[in-house]
Amino acid sequence: MVDHSKKKSSERLFFVDHLRVALTILVVLHHIAVIYAANIGFYYLEPAYHDVLSLYVLVIFQLINQSYFMGFFFLISGYFTPAAFNRKGAETFMKDRLLRLGIPTLVFAFILSPILYPKLIGVGPLWFAVMLLVFDLVYVLAKSSELVDKQARETKSSASYTKLPTYRMIGIFILVLALVSYLIRTFLPLGKSVLGFPSLAYLPQYLSFFVIGMIAFHRDWFRTIPSSMGKVGFGMAVAATLILFPLALSGHSAFLGGGHWQSGIYALWDSIFSIGMCLGLIIFFRRFFDQQGRLGRFLSQHAFTVYIIHIPVIVFLARALHGVHLEQLLKFGLVAIIGVPLSFAVAYLVRKIPFATRIL
């Protein structure tokens, strides 16, 4: 029998590296949009009191991002978890996770966050690292049980090991995810922060995408799902946005949760949109970005560091440009054009610190 896991873990997926870079840049842009929309709490805000159009554009940009980009991170993390566990073993795997996720979280909470806001100690965007660490711990505990090991052996030896997802499976998953998300948002609405986690309303998506990522690894879905499924995914995302998104927003803030019907429509929209975007972007990047040059390698190596340090960079940059009088969308564009490459430049310097590359 061919050992699929060894084959897959030995071949680097350059298109996934590029996907992670693109998602990281989107996170930076998302937080710049928060600064200039000033619609939620943040370390620094520059509200557009009289620029309603800019406010709407920046908020919609945030809503679209939030619907899928962090879930996509969890999907990718789940995909690489089984190979890392199999290669390192339970103890070394968890030590590595604690080192690579725990230390950056502590640095942000006790150094970067107080610098940005002297009286605040918080994990900021590193909530992702904390949640991922919890998921990894649960995975290690589950893998340690004889039941899961038995099921894994049965799965590997079965004909369904390489079975591709069907549209029926995808449709059922969308409906279940939408229903669970809607129910959770009746008491945990979008935008409500709990224990430093800003978007627990998306917990069903984060957890399920992490699990699907692991399934995708074992069944080699990232490499084998047909290109037609990516086109359908993009089509689903566009259609749902044109039909469901305006309907969900018709009740002003009712889409956030609380049992309103608009919240149900919104949950259905972001379930369709997130899955459609994941399918579409995997195929798109696999088709056009599955090679890596010097620039791509540089961006990939520094993406996680950018995720950690980008908030201080864009906050200080926005403060420095406070006196520049521009319409808010132009101000957003200016900070984005400067802030993204500046974040990678700072990340490069951070990784030059002795022993930093062992963590970053």
N, C-alpha and C positions, 0 to 999 in steps of 0.2 A: 504493500500500500504506500502511495506517495504521501510524504509528510507535508501537507499543505502549509502548516503554520511556519515551518522552517523556510520554505520557499518564499512565502509572503513577507516574513519579517526580515529576510535578507535583501529584498529589493526595495529601494527607497521610492516612495511615491512623490515625485517632485511636484506634481500638480496639487497635492495636499499641502505641501510646504507653501506654495503660492497662495492657496486658499487661506491658510492661517495668516499670512501677511496681509492679504486683502481684508480679512475680518478684523485684524488688529488696527489697520488704518481706519476702518469704519468705526471702531470704538473711539478712536481719537476724534474723528469728525463728529460723532454723536455727542461727546462731551463738550466740544466747542459749540455745538448747536444749543446745548443746555445753557451755556454761559449767555448767549445772546437771545434766547427765548425767555430765559428766567422763569420757566414754568414750574420748576421743582427746586428743592433745596440743593445747593452746591457750594463749593468753597469760594467761588467768586461769581457774581452775576452782574450783567450789564443790560438791564431790561430795555425793551423797545416799547415805551409807553404809548407812543402815537403811531407806531408802525404795525398796523394790524395784519397786513399781508405778510410781512416778514415773520411775525409771530406764528401765523397759521402754517406757513411753509416749513419753518423750523420744527414746530411741534409734530406735524405730519411726518416729517423726516425721522424724528425720534420714534414715533409709533411704529413706523414700518421697520426700522432697525430692530427695535425691541422685540418685534414679533418673531424674529428668527435668528439674529446673529449670535446671541449667547447660547441658544439651543444648539446651533451649529458647532460652536466650540465644544460643547459636551459630546456631541456626536463624534467629532474627530478624536476627542480624548478617549472615549469609549472604544473607538476602533483600535487605538494603539495600546490599550491597557492589557489585553490578553498576552500579546507577544512579549511585552516588558515583564509581566509576571512570570511567564514560562521561562524567560531567559535568566531572570535574577533570583527567582524563588521568593517566597512570601516575606521573609525577614528583610532581605536586601531590598526588595521592591518597596516595602513600607518605609525603610530608612531613607531610600532615595526620594520618595514622595514627601516625607517630612522635611528633608533638606531643601528640595526644589520648590515646594509649595509653602512650607511653614516659615522658613527664614524670610523670604520676600514679604510675606504677610506681616510678620513682626516688624520688619524694617519700615513698611508703609505705616503701620498702626502707631508705632512709637517714635518715628523720626520724621517721615514725610508728612504725615497728617498734622502733627503739631506745628510743623513749619508753616503749613498752609493756613492753619487755623489754630492758634496757640492753645485754646482751651479744649480742643477736640482730639480724642484718641479713637480712631475708627479704622476699619479695614478698607474702606473705600472700594475701589474696583477689585480689590483682592478677595472680596466675598466669593468670587468665582473659584479662587484657589482653595478657600476654606470648604466650600461645598464639594469641590472635586476631591478633596482629601477625605471627606466623609464618604463619598461614593466609593473611593478606592478602598477604604477600610472595610466597608460592607462587602465589597467584592472579595477581598482577601479572606474575610471570615467565611463567606459562602464557599469559596474555593477550597477551604480547609475541611469542609464537611464531606463525608463519604458520599452523601446523596448527590451533591452537585458533580463530584468527580465521576460518579457512575453515569449520570445523565450526559456529561460531556463526552465520555467514551462512546456511549450509545449514539450520540449525535454525529460524532466523527465517523462511525462505522456505517451510518445509514445512507441511503441514496439521496436523502433530502439535504445532505451536507452542503451541496453547492446549489441548492434550489434558489432561483431568483424570486424576488418579491413580485406578486401579481397586483394588478390594479384593484382587484377585489380586496386583497389584504390591505392595500394602501387606503382604500375607501373606508373599510371598517375601522382602521386605526385612526383616521381623521375624525370620524364620528365619535369614537370613544374618547379621544383626547379632547375634543371640543366639549363633550358632556362633562367630563371630570373637571376641566378647566372652569367651565361655567359654574359648577357646584362649589368649587373652592373659592371662586371670586364672589360668591354671595356673602361670605364673611371675611374674606381677605382680598379686598379690591386691588386693582392695578394701582401702582404708585404708593401703596402702603409699605413702609419700611419696618421690618421686624428684626431685631437683634443685629442690625447692620446689613441685613439682606434687603436690597431695594426692590426686588421683584419676585417675591415668593409666590405671587399669583401665577408665575410661570413654572413653578416647581414640577407639575406633571409633565410639562414639555422637557425640562432639563433632565429629569430622571429617565423618562422613556427614551429620549434621544441617546443618552449615555448607554442604555441597555441595547438599543438598536445598533449603536456603533460596535459593540462587542459582537453582536450577531453578524453584522456586516463583515467583520474581520474573519470570523470562522467560515463564512460562506463567500468570501471574496467579492462582495457586492461592489465595492468602490471600483474594482477593475472590470467587472463583468456586466453590470446593469447596462441594458442597451441604450444607445444614443436616443432612440425614439422616446424613451421614458423621460429623458431630460427635457425634450421639447414639450412633452405633455405637462411636465412639472411647471415649466415657465408659463404655459398656457393656463394651467390651473391658477397660478398665482395672479396673473393679469386679470383673468375673468372674475376671480373672487374679489379682487380689489375694485374693479369697476362696478360690480353688482352689490356686494355685501358691505364693503367698507363705508360708502356714503350712508347706507341704511343704518349701520351701527352707530355712526356719529350723529344721526338725526336727533337724538335725544340729549344733546349737549354732553354732560358728564355721565349719563346713565350707562354708557358702554363700559365704564370702569368696574362695575360689579353691582352687588346688592340685590341680585335676583331680577333685575330689569330685563325685558326681552331684548333690548339693544345689547346687553352684555352677552346674551346667548348668541346673537348674530356675530358679535365681535369675536367671541371664542371660536366660532365656526370659521370666520375669516382668517384669524391668525393661525389656526390649525392647518387649513388648506394652504395658506401662504407660506408658512414655515416649511412644510413638507415639499411643496412645489419648488421653493427656492433652493432647498438642499439638493433635490434631484437635479434641477436645472444647472446649478453652479458646479456640482460634481462633474457632470458631463461636459460642461463648457470648459472648465479648467483642465479636465483630462484630455480634451480634444486640442486645446490651443496652448496650454502651459505645462506640458509634461517634460520639459527640459529645463535645465538650470545653468545659467551662466554666472559670471562673477557677481553681478548686481543682485541676481536672485538669491544666490548663496548668502550674500551679505545681509539682505533683508530678512531672510529666513532665520539666520543665526541671531539676529537682534530683535526679532518680533516680540518675544516674551518679555525682554527687558523694556521695550517700548511700552508694553501693556502696563508694566509696573510703574514706570517713571513719567508717563506722559501727562498726568494731571498736574504735577508741579510745573512742568514745562509750559503747558498751554495757559495755566492760571497766571504765571508770571509774565508770559507774553501778552495776554489780554490786558493785564494791568499796565504793562509798558505802553500799549497802544490805546489806552483809555482816552487820551487827548486827541486821537485821530477821529475827526468827525466824518463818518460815512453812514449811509443807510445800512441797516443791520445785516441784510444779506451780503452786502459788499464787505462789511466788517468780518462777517463769518468767513467769507472766501479768502480775505487777506490773512486772517489768523490760520486758516487751514493750509494755505500755500506755504506759509512760513513754519507753522507748528509741526506738520508731519515730518518734513526732513530734519527739522531741529530735534525732534524727539528721537529720531534714529541716530543723529550725531551725538546726543547726550548718552544714548544707550551704548554707543561705541566706546565712549570714554568710561562709562561705568564698568563695562566688561574688561577694561584694561586694569582695573583694580586687582591686586593680587588675590588669587583664589576665587575671584568672582565667577569665572567661567565654570567652576565646579558646580555652581548653583544655577547660573543663568545660561 
